[in-house]
Amino acid sequence: MNHAAGAKSATKAAASVAANATHSHEIDTSGFKYASIDVVYSPFTAATASYASVLKIQESDASGSGQADVSGLSVTAGAGSTTGASVGAIARFNVDLRGRKRYLTVVTSPGNTVAIVSNARLSKAEQHAVTASEAGVNNVASL
């Protein structure tokens, strides 16, 4: 069984997040055993101590409340500028969902004003996604 083929995507994009403001993305993981979450920052020119002062995953049993940091899923972001790059920085969290709470929340505060996209790919589903809507995308093409 190809686990990626039955995966579900959950994406949140923010066109502009101010330096040290917060971007958060809550992900409902119900019915899945694994999550791979990418946090993508647009290029930035000003050198900073790090591309994000906060970059972590929280969890909760209830949507919108009770989030607590997940031990081991807090990242120390790298330093520098990305002038001329097509992507500023990308961080990835790979999470075994067995034994985790239902909702994961990505929390990040960028070091510079940037666009941020957080995308979760949920896989190893109890019920594989068949349609584009079930997969959380607009279109699906498979060979």
N, C-alpha and C positions, 0 to 999 in steps of 0.2 A: 504494500500500500504506500503510495506517495503522499506523505503527510502534508507537504506543501500544497498539493492540488486541492485539498479540502480545507485549507486555512481560511481564516477570516482576517480582514484588515480593519484597523480603527485608526483614523488619522485626525489630527488637529493642526491647523496652520494659523500662524499669527504674522501678519504682514510687517508689523513693527512692534518690538518689545523693547522698552527703554532699558538702558543700563541699570542693573540692580532691581528692575521690576520683576514680576513673577509670571511665568508661563506655566500653567498646569493643565494636565490632560488626564481625565479619569477614564479608565478602561474596564469594561465589564468582562470578566474572564470566564463567566459561567459556561460550563460544558467543554472547556479546553484544559489540556494538561501542560502546555508549554507556551511561553511568550518570548518573542524576540522584539525588542523595542529600540528603534533608532531615534535619536534626537539630533536634528540637523540645523546648524546655524549658518546663516548667510555670511559671505565674506565681510570682513571689517578691516578698517585701515589703522585705527588707533591701537597702539600697543598697550596691552593691559597685563596685569599679573596673571590672569587666566581668562579663557573665553566664557567661563561661567563661575560665579561665586558660589552658586548652589546647583547641584545636579544629583538628584536622588529619586528613589522610588519609595512611595508610601503605600500602605494597604489598609483596607477597612472591610467590614462585613456589610456596611450600609452605604448607599450612594450619597455622596456629598457631606458625610460627617464621620468623625471618629478615626481619621487617618493617623497612622503611626508609621514612623520610618522603618524600613525593612533593613535589618542588620546585614551588612555586606553589599548593599546596593546604593552606596553613596560614592560618587566619583570625584576625585581631585582633578579638575580640568587643567589642561595645558596652557602655557603662556604664549604671548606673541601676537603679531598681526598677520593677516592673510591677504595683503594687498595683491591684486592680480589673480587670486585663486578663484576657481569656479564654485567652491564650497569652503566656508570658513572653518567648520569643524563638525565632526560627527562622533557621537558617543553611542554605544550599543549596550543594552542590558539584556542578557539571556536569563530567563527566569523559569525554573521548574515550578509549575503552579500547584503540584500536589502538596497539600498541607498548608497552602497559602489562603488568605482571605479572598473573597469574591472580587473586590474592586482594587485595582492597582492605579496609582496616580503618579504620573511623571511630574516632578517639580523642578524647575530650573529658573535661575536668575542670571541673565547674560552679563558679561563684563562690559559690553558695548551695546549700543542700540542696534539690533539686528532683526531679521526675519527668522522665525523658528518654525520648524515642522517636526512634530513628533508622530511617529508611525509605529503601531504595534501590529505584528503578524502573529496571530493566535493559531496554534496548530495542535495536532494530536487530539482532535475533537471526538467527543462521544458520538456526534452525528455530523458527518462531513457536509460542508457547504456544497450545494449543487448549482444553485442559481447565482447570478452576479449579486443580487440583493443579499442573499444569505452570506456571501463572501465579503460583503461590505465594500464592494467596488461597483463601478458603472458598467464595465464589460469584462467578460472572461473569454479568453481564447486558449485552447489546449490542443496539443498534438499527441 
